[in-house]
Amino acid sequence: MGANRDALQRYSFAVISHLLLVLAWYLFVELGQVPKYRWPENIAVTSVEIFGGYVLAVVVGIALALVFTWSRWLEMATMPLLVSLNMIPKVALGPLIIVWFKYGIGPNIMMAFAICFFPIVLTTARGLREVEPDLLDLVRTLRGSRWQLFTKIQFPGALPYIFSGMKVAAILAVAGAIVGEFLGSDRGLGYLMLQVQVTLDTAAMFMAVILITLIGSVLYLLVLGLERLLVVRDARLQ
């Protein structure tokens, strides 16, 4: 009970501090000190890019890691390629994504996906391999299907590793979306930062940074909450 109370108190203070920051920003805007710059629209666009790229990375990353456990040869052939592709600077990858997909939310989602995809694949693949071989052999002996093997044994056992990668990816998804907006976009908080930079509007730029941070914090807190719900405390990876 004491540990739960401490955790609740810690998260409560974190939430309250963020809400107070948003309130201060709102009052600042209403008093006319910061131009409005269509804030709600830009916040919505950046949020869609961050969450869209992140969810796509989680789904594709876990699915690909599962395929790797089914085919060792495929993992040996594909994983070095993924490592090499991850070495490409995302700033250099951005113009290619824009050429292929044009401007808009879609390319920025792809940029967020490209940056946060690899940690999820890496940690999930490791987690799926950490399952006890004897337990897997027992399920196979009982003629369990690959899907049953994954849903009943591998996935639950790999959850601590999956969430470890998801927490890292939550931070990277924010960077990916903003980089995409810097390289080519006509909406979003990253685009707004470039616009106010020209006019040296420090207050608006500062608020854009705060709002980007708040979006990333919401995503990270959602991942932490899901981890607390699905993974027992002693099994969580720091």
DRENBANU-858147 format. One record per atom (N, C-alpha, C, O): x, y, z. Coordinates in steps of 0.2 Angstrom, whole numbers, padded with zeros to 4 digits, always signed. Layout:
// DRENBANU-858147
XYZ...
***
This chain:
// DRENBANU-858147
+0004-0006+0000+0000+0000+0000+0004+0006+0000+0003+0011-0003+0010+0006+0004+0014+0012+0004+0017+0013-0003+0018+0019-0004+0020+0008-0006+0023+0009-0013+0017+0012-0018+0019+0016-0022+0011+0009-0017+0006+0012-0022+0005+0019-0020+0003+0023-0025+0004+0021-0014+0003+0028-0012+0009+0033-0014+0007+0038-0017+0015+0030-0014+0020+0035-0016+0020+0036-0024+0021+0041-0026+0019+0030-0027+0018+0031-0035+0013+0035-0037+0013+0039-0041+0007+0035-0033+0001+0039-0035+0003+0046-0034+0001+0051-0037+0006+0048-0028+0008+0054-0026+0013+0057-0031+0012+0063-0033+0018+0053-0033+0023+0056-0038+0020+0057-0045+0021+0063-0048+0015+0053-0047+0012+0054-0054+0007+0060-0053+0006+0064-0058+0004+0061-0047-0001+0066-0047+0003+0073-0047+0000+0078-0050+0009+0074-0044+0012+0080-0044+0015+0081-0051+0015+0087-0054+0017+0076-0055+0019+0077-0062+0013+0079-0066+0014+0084-0070+0007+0076-0065+0001+0079-0069-0001+0086-0067-0002+0090-0072-0001+0087-0061-0003+0094-0059+0002+0099-0062+0000+0105-0064+0009+0098-0061+0014+0103-0064+0013+0104-0071+0013+0110-0073+0011+0099-0075+0010+0100-0082+0004+0104-0083+0004+0108-0088-0002+0102-0080-0008+0106-0081-0007+0113-0079-0010+0118-0082-0003+0115-0074-0002+0122-0072+0002+0125-0077+0001+0131-0079+0007+0122-0081+0010+0125-0086+0006+0126-0092+0006+0132-0095+0001+0122-0093-0004+0123-0099-0008+0129-0097-0010+0133-0101-0010+0129-0091-0014+0135-0089-0011+0142-0089-0014+0146-0092-0004+0142-0087-0001+0148-0088+0000+0150-0095+0000+0156-0097+0001+0145-0099+0002+0146-0107-0005+0149-0109-0005+0154-0113-0010+0146-0107-0017+0149-0110-0018+0156-0107-0020+0160-0111-0017+0157-0101-0018+0164-0099-0013+0169-0102-0015+0175-0104-0007+0167-0104-0002+0171-0107-0005+0173-0114-0004+0178-0116-0008+0168-0118-0010+0169-0124-0016+0174-0124-0017+0178-0128-0021+0172-0119-0027+0176-0119-0025+0184-0117-0029+0188-0119-0020+0185-0113-0018+0192-0112-0015+0195-0118-0013+0201-0117-0014+0192-0123-0011+0195-0129-0004+0195-0129-0001+0198-0134+0000+0191-0125+0007+0192-0125+0010+0187-0130+0016+0188-0133+0006+0182-0132+0009+0177-0137+0003+0176-0143-0002+0175-0141+0005+0178-0149+0000+0177-0154-0002+0170-0155+0001+0165-0153-0009+0169-0157-0012+0163-0156-0009+0158-0162-0009+0152-0160-0008+0160-0168-0005+0156-0173-0008+0149-0174-0005+0144-0176-0015+0149-0173-0019+0143-0174-0016+0137-0170-0015+0132-0173-0015+0138-0164-0012+0133-0160-0015+0127-0160-0012+0122-0161-0022+0127-0159-0025+0120-0159-0024+0116-0165-0023+0110-0164-0024+0119-0171-0023+0115-0177-0016+0112-0177-0015+0106-0179-0011+0116-0175-0004+0114-0176-0003+0109-0170+0001+0104-0172-0006+0109-0164-0005+0104-0159-0008+0098-0162-0005+0092-0161-0014+0098-0165-0017+0092-0167-0013+0088-0172-0012+0082-0172-0010+0092-0177-0006+0089-0182+0000+0086-0180+0001+0080-0181+0004+0089-0175+0010+0086-0172+0008+0080-0168+0011+0075-0168+0002+0080-0165+0000+0074-0160-0001+0068-0165+0001+0063-0163-0005+0070-0170-0006+0064-0175+0000+0061-0178+0001+0055-0178+0005+0065-0180+0011+0063-0182+0015+0059-0177+0017+0053-0179+0015+0061-0171+0019+0057-0166+0016+0051-0164+0019+0046-0164+0009+0051-0163+0006+0045-0161+0005+0040-0166+0005+0034-0165+0004+0043-0172+0003+0038-0178+0009+0035-0180+0009+0029-0181+0015+0038-0180+0022+0035-0181+0023+0030-0176+0026+0025-0177+0022+0032-0170+0023+0027-0164+0019+0021-0164+0022+0015-0163+0013+0021-0165+0009+0015-0165+0011+0011-0171+0011+0005-0170+0012+0014-0177+0014+0010-0183+0021+0006-0181+0022+0001-0183+0025+0010-0178+0032+0007-0176+0031+0001-0171+0034-0004-0172+0026+0002-0166+0025-0004-0161+0022-0010-0165+0024-0016-0164+0017-0009-0169+0014-0014-0172+0019-0018-0177+0019-0024-0177+0022-0014-0181+0027-0017-0186+0033-0020-0183+0035-0026-0185+0035-0017-0178+0041-0019-0174+0040-0026-0171+0044-0031-0171+0034-0027-0167+0033-0033-0164+0031-0038-0169+0034-0044-0168+0028-0037-0174+0026-0042-0179+0033-0044-0183+0034-0050-0184+0037-0040-0184+0044-0042-0187+0048-0046-0183+0051-0051-0185+0048-0044-0176+0052-0048-0171+0049-0055-0171+0053-0060-0170+0043-0056-0171+0039-0062-0171+0042-0066-0177+0043-0072-0176+0042-0063-0182+0044-0067-0188+0051-0069-0188+0053-0075-0190+0055-0065-0185+0062-0067-0184+0063-0073-0179+0067-0078-0180+0058-0074-0174+0058-0080-0170+0056-0086-0174+0058-0092-0172+0052-0085-0179+0050-0091-0183+0055-0093-0188+0056-0099-0190+0060-0089-0190+0065-0090-0195+0071-0087-0193+0072-0081-0194+0076-0091-0191+0082-0089-0189+0086-0086-0195+0090-0082-0195+0085-0090-0201+0089-0087-0207+0086-0080-0209+0091-0076-0211+0080-0079-0208+0077-0073-0210+0080-0067-0206+0082-0062-0208+0081-0069-0199+0084-0064-0195+0091-0063-0196+0093-0057-0196+0095-0068-0198+0102-0067-0199+0103-0063-0206+0108-0059-0206+0098-0063-0210+0099-0060-0217+0096-0052-0216+0099-0048-0219+0091-0051-0212+0087-0045-0212+0090-0040-0206+0090-0034-0207+0092-0043-0200+0094-0039-0195+0100-0034-0197+0100-0029-0195+0105-0037-0200+0111-0033-0202+0109-0027-0206+0111-0021-0206+0104-0029-0211+0101-0023-0215+0098-0018-0211+0098-0012-0213+0094-0020-0206+0090-0015-0202+0095-0011-0198+0094-0005-0198+0101-0014-0196+0106-0010-0192+0109-0005-0197+0110+0001-0195+0110-0007-0203+0113-0002-0208+0109+0003-0210+0111+0009-0210+0102+0002-0211+0097+0007-0212+0096+0012-0206+0095+0018-0207+0097+0009-0200+0096+0014-0195+0102+0018-0194+0101+0023-0190+0108+0017-0197+0113+0021-0197+0113+0027-0201+0116+0032-0200+0108+0027-0206+0107+0033-0210+0104+0039-0206+0099+0038-0203+0108+0044-0207+0105+0050-0203+0098+0052-0206+0097+0052-0212+0093+0053-0201+0086+0054-0203+0085+0060-0206+0081+0061-0210+0090+0065-0205+0089+0072-0209+0091+0070-0216+0088+0074-0221+0095+0065-0218+0096+0064-0225+0091+0059-0228+0089+0060-0234+0087+0056-0223+0082+0051-0226+0076+0056-0227+0071+0054-0231+0075+0061-0224+0069+0065-0224+0067+0068-0231+0062+0067-0234+0072+0070-0235+0071+0072-0242+0068+0067-0246+0064+0068-0251+0071+0061-0245+0068+0055-0249+0061+0053-0248+0057+0052-0252+0059+0054-0241+0052+0052-0239+0048+0058-0242+0042+0056-0245+0050+0064-0243+0046+0069-0246+0045+0068-0253+0040+0069-0256+0050+0066-0256+0050+0065-0264+0045+0059-0265+0041+0059-0270+0045+0054-0261+0041+0048-0262+0034+0049-0260+0029+0047-0263+0033+0053-0254+0026+0054-0252+0023+0061-0252+0018+0062-0249+0027+0066-0255+0025+0073-0255+0025+0076-0248+0027+0072-0243+0022+0082-0247+0021+0085-0241+0015+0083-0237+0010+0080-0240+0015+0084-0231+0009+0082-0227+0010+0078-0221+0016+0077-0219+0005+0076-0218+0005+0072-0211+0009+0065-0213+0013+0063-0209+0007+0062-0218+0009+0055-0220+0017+0055-0219+0019+0050-0216+0021+0059-0223+0028+0059-0223+0031+0060-0216+0036+0056-0214+0028+0064-0212+0030+0065-0205+0029+0059-0201+0033+0058-0196+0023+0056-0202+0022+0049-0198+0027+0044-0200+0030+0041-0196+0029+0044-0206+0034+0039-0209+0041+0041-0205+0045+0037-0204+0042+0047-0205+0049+0049-0202+0049+0047-0194+0054+0045-0192+0043+0049-0191+0043+0046-0184+0044+0039-0183+0047+0036-0179+0040+0035-0188+0041+0028-0188+0048+0026-0189+0051+0021-0186+0052+0029-0194+0058+0027-0196+0063+0028-0190+0068+0024-0189+0062+0033-0186+0067+0034-0180+0065+0029-0174+0070+0027-0171+0059+0028-0173+0057+0024-0167+0056+0017-0168+0055+0013-0163+0057+0015-0174+0055+0008-0176+0060+0003-0173+0059-0003-0170+0067+0004-0174+0072+0000-0173+0073-0003-0165+0074-0009-0164+0072+0002-0160+0073+0000-0153+0067-0006-0152+0068-0010-0148+0061-0005-0155+0056-0010-0153+0057-0016-0156+0057-0022-0153+0060-0017-0162+0062-0023-0165+0067-0026-0161+0067-0032-0160+0072-0023-0159+0078-0025-0156+0076-0028-0149+0078-0034-0147+0073-0025-0145+0071-0027-0138+0066-0032-0138+0066-0037-0134+0061-0032-0143+0056-0037-0143+0059-0044-0146+0057-0049-0143+0063-0044-0151+0067-0050-0153+0071-0053-0147+0071-0059-0146+0074-0049-0143+0078-0051-0138+0073-0055-0132+0075-0060-0130+0068-0051-0131+0063-0054-0126+0060-0060-0128+0059-0065-0124+0058-0061-0135+0055-0067-0137+0060-0073-0137+0058-0079-0136+0067-0071-0137+0072-0077-0137+0073-0079-0130+0076-0084-0129+0071-0074-0125+0073-0076-0118+0068-0081-0115+0069-0083-0109+0063-0083-0118+0058-0088-0116+0062-0094-0115+0066-0097-0119+0060-0098-0109+0063-0104-0108+0062-0109-0113+0056-0111-0115+0067-0112-0116+0067-0117-0122+0062-0123-0120+0059-0126-0124+0063-0125-0113+0060-0131-0111+0052-0130-0111+0048-0135-0113+0050-0124-0110+0043-0122-0110+0040-0122-0117+0035-0124-0118+0044-0120-0121+0042-0120-0128+0042-0127-0131+0037-0128-0135+0046-0131-0129+0046-0138-0132+0040-0141-0129+0037-0146-0132+0038-0140-0123+0032-0143-0120+0026-0141-0124+0022-0145-0125+0025-0135-0125+0019-0132-0129+0019-0136-0136+0014-0137-0139+0025-0136-0139+0025-0139-0146+0024-0147-0145+0020-0149-0150+0026-0150-0140+0024-0157-0139+0016-0158-0138+0014-0163-0140+0013-0153-0135+0006-0153-0134+0002-0151-0141-0004-0150-0141+0006-0150-0146+0004-0148-0153+0000-0141-0153-0005-0140-0156+0004-0137-0149+0001-0130-0149+0003-0126-0156+0009-0127-0158-0001-0122-0158+0001-0119-0164+0006-0113-0163+0007-0111-0157+0009-0110-0168+0013-0105-0168+0010-0099-0164+0013-0095-0160+0004-0098-0166+0000-0092-0163-0001-0093-0156-0001-0088-0152-0003-0099-0154-0004-0100-0147+0002-0100-0143+0003-0097-0138+0008-0102-0146+0014-0101-0143+0016-0094-0142+0019-0092-0137+0014-0090-0147+0016-0083-0146+0012-0079-0141+0014-0076-0137+0005-0081-0141+0000-0077-0137+0000-0079-0130-0001-0075-0125+0002-0086-0129+0002-0089-0122+0008-0089-0118+0009-0089-0112+0014-0089-0122+0020-0090-0119+0025-0084-0121+0027-0081-0116+0026-0083-0127+0032-0079-0129+0030-0071-0128+0034-0068-0125+0024-0069-0130+0022-0062-0129+0022-0060-0122+0025-0055-0120+0018-0064-0117+0018-0062-0110+0025-0062-0107+0027-0058-0103+0030-0067-0109+0036-0067-0106+0041-0061-0109+0045-0059-0105+0039-0059-0115+0043-0054-0118+0041-0047-0116+0044-0042-0118+0035-0046-0113+0032-0039-0111+0037-0034-0108+0037-0029-0110+0041-0037-0103+0046-0032-0100+0051-0029-0105+0053-0023-0105+0053-0033-0110+0058-0031-0115+0054-0026-0120+0057-0021-0122+0048-0028-0122+0044-0024-0126+0043-0017-0124+0044-0012-0127+0041-0017-0117+0040-0010-0115+0046-0006-0114+0046+0000-0114+0052-0009-0113+0058-0006-0112+0060-0002-0119+0062+0003-0119+0058-0006-0125+0059-0003-0131+0054+0002-0133+0056+0007-0136+0048+0001-0130+0043+0006-0131+0044+0013-0128+0042+0018-0131+0047+0013-0122+0049+0019-0118+0054+0023-0122+0054+0029-0122+0059+0019-0125+0064+0023-0129+0061+0026-0135+0062+0031-0137+0057+0022-0138+0054+0024-0145+0049+0030-0144+0048+0034-0148+0046+0030-0138+0041+0036-0136+0045+0042-0137+0042+0048-0139+0051+0042-0134+0055+0049-0135+0057+0050-0142+0057+0056-0144+0059+0045-0145+0062+0046-0152+0056+0048-0157+0058+0051-0162+0050+0045-0156+0045+0047-0160+0044+0055-0160+0042+0057-0166+0044+0058-0155+0044+0065-0155+0049+0069-0159+0047+0073-0163+0055+0066-0158+0060+0069-0162+0059+0068-0170+0060+0072-0174+0057+0062-0172+0056+0060-0178+0050+0065-0182+0051+0067-0187+0045+0066-0178+0039+0070-0181+0042+0077-0182+0040+0080-0187+0046+0080-0177+0048+0087-0177+0053+0088-0183+0053+0093-0187+0057+0083-0184+0062+0083-0189+0059+0083-0196+0060+0087-0200+0053+0079-0196+0049+0079-0203+0046+0086-0204+0046+0088-0210+0044+0089-0199+0041+0096-0200+0046+0101-0202+0045+0106-0205+0052+0100-0199+0057+0105-0201+0059+0104-0208+0060+0109-0211+0059+0098-0211+0062+0097-0217+0056+0099-0223+0058+0101-0228+0050+0098-0221+0045+0099-0226+0038+0098-0223+0036+0093-0223+0035+0104-0222+0028+0104-0219+0025+0111-0219+0029+0116-0219+0018+0111-0220+0015+0117-0219+0011+0118-0213+0007+0123-0213+0011+0113-0209+0007+0113-0202+0011+0110-0197+0016+0106-0198+0009+0111-0191+0012+0107-0185+0017+0112-0181+0018+0118-0183+0018+0110-0175+0022+0114-0170+0029+0115-0173+0032+0121-0172+0032+0110-0176+0039+0111-0179+0039+0116-0184+0044+0120-0185+0034+0116-0189+0033+0121-0194+0032+0128-0191+0035+0133-0193+0028+0128-0186+0027+0135-0182+0034+0138-0180+0035+0144-0180+0038+0133-0177+0044+0136-0174+0048+0139-0179+0052+0144-0178+0048+0136-0185+0052+0139-0191+0049+0146-0193+0053+0150-0194+0043+0146-0193+0040+0153-0195+0041+0158-0189+0043+0164-0191+0041+0157-0183+0042+0162-0178+0049+0163-0177+0051+0169-0174+0053+0159-0179+0061+0160-0179+0063+0166-0183+0067+0170-0182+0059+0166-0189+0061+0172-0194+0059+0179-0191+0063+0183-0192+0054+0179-0187+0052+0185-0184+0055+0186-0177+0053+0191-0173+0059+0181-0175+0062+0182-0168+0057+0182-0162+0058+0186-0157+0051+0179-0163+0046+0178-0158+0048+0173-0153+0046+0167-0154+0052+0175-0148+0055+0170-0143+0049+0167-0139+0049+0161-0138+0044+0171-0137+0039+0168-0133+0035+0163-0137+0033+0158-0134+0033+0164-0143+0030+0159-0147+0034+0153-0148+0031+0147-0147+0040+0154-0149+0045+0148-0150+0045+0144-0143+0045+0138-0144+0046+0147-0138+0046+0144-0131+0040+0140-0130+0040+0134-0128+0034+0143-0132+0028+0139-0131+0027+0133-0135+0025+0128-0133+0030+0133-0141+0030+0128-0146+0034+0122-0143+0032+0116-0143+0040+0124-0140+0044+0119-0137+0040+0115-0131+0041+0109-0130+0037+0120-0127+0033+0117-0121+0028+0112-0123+0027+0107-0121+0024+0114-0129+0019+0110-0131+0021+0103-0134+0018+0098-0133+0027+0104-0138+0030+0097-0140+0032+0093-0134+0031+0087-0135+0035+0096-0129+0037+0092-0123+0031+0089-0120+0031+0083-0118+0025+0093-0119+0019+0090-0116+0016+0084-0120+0014+0079-0117+0016+0084-0127+0014+0079-0131+0018+0073-0130+0015+0067-0129+0025+0074-0130+0029+0068-0129+0028+0065-0122+0028+0059-0121+0027+0069-0117+0026+0067-0110+0019+0063-0109+0019+0058-0106+0014+0065-0113+0008+0061-0113+0009+0054-0115+0007+0050-0113+0012+0054-0121+0014+0048-0124+0018+0043-0119+0016+0037-0118+0023+0046-0116+0027+0042-0112+0023+0040-0106+0024+0034-0103+0019+0044-0103+0015+0042-0097+0010+0037-0099+0009+0032-0095+0007+0037-0105+0003+0032-0107+0006+0025-0107+0003+0020-0106+0012+0025-0110+0016+0019-0110+0018+0016-0103+0017+0010-0102+0020+0021-0099+0021+0019-0092+0015+0016-0088+0015+0011-0085+0009+0019-0090+0003+0017-0087+0001+0010-0089-0001+0005-0086+0002+0009-0096+0001+0002-0099+0006-0003-0096+0004-0009-0095+0012-0001-0095+0017-0006-0092+0015-0008-0085+0015-0014-0083+0013-0003-0081+0010-0005-0074+0004-0009-0074+0003-0013-0070+0000-0009-0079-0006-0013-0080-0004-0020-0082-0008-0025-0080+0001-0021-0086+0002-0027-0089+0008-0031-0087+0008-0037-0087+0012-0028-0084+0019-0031-0081+0019-0030-0074+0019-0025-0071+0021-0036-0070+0022-0035-0063+0028-0031-0061+0032-0031-0065+0028-0028-0056+0033-0023-0054+0040-0027-0054+0045-0024-0057+0041-0033-0051+0047-0036-0051+0050-0038-0058+0056-0039-0059+0046-0038-0063+0048-0040-0070+0050-0034-0074+0053-0035-0079+0048-0028-0072+0050-0023-0076+0057-0021-0077+0061-0022-0072+0059-0019-0083+0066-0017-0084+0066-0010-0083+0062-0006-0086+0072-0007-0080+0073+0000-0079+0075+0003-0086+0076+0009-0086
***
